[in-house]
Amino acid sequence: MSEARKRLVDTASRLFYAEGLHTVGIDRIIAEAGVTKATLYRHFPSKDDLVVTYLGVADDALRMRVDEARAQGRVADDVLRELAESIAEDIRRPGFRGCAFLNAAAEYPDAAHPVHAAVLRHRDWFFATTAELFAETGKPDAEPAARHFVMLRDGAMAAGCLSDPVLVGETFLRGVAGLLTYRSGIGDEAR
């Protein structure tokens, strides 16, 4: 990646996350990245392309976390716990402003838009990955557990910027621990 492209992506990522996708204009990104308009458009034909790249960087970071945990030979339960802990840590970080993907979906609600499509690709991967991990734990209900995990994560990401992030993180981790210890069985009345 060229230095100019890296500055553009880093600057846009910081501004988009802190202030919103529609709020931040191209001229501001150009000024703060210290590049020309021609340089921006040489790397990104449109602002939407830059937004999709920003989401791609966030997606890559989460995929790398999961890959690193798996590469260390951890069992699926531990990978899920580590993923949950990293989400809780994100929520507790100063400047936390919710989930970049949920925020983007709210700003780009049209499912046919490239930004919304990038959000859906990430969510599909996230769900498939958690379902695979839950299946590796031996859970007979891996897909419902993964849906529950994703919903817990979505709720924690929304609540984390609205109330006490420490409490939200603890509550999220408690929910994930419950998912990992719950074992459904045939005839289970709770289903």
Helices and strands as residue ranges (DSSP letters): H 3-19, H 26-33, H 37-43, H 47-71, H 76-92, H 100-107, H 114-136, H 142-159, H 165-181
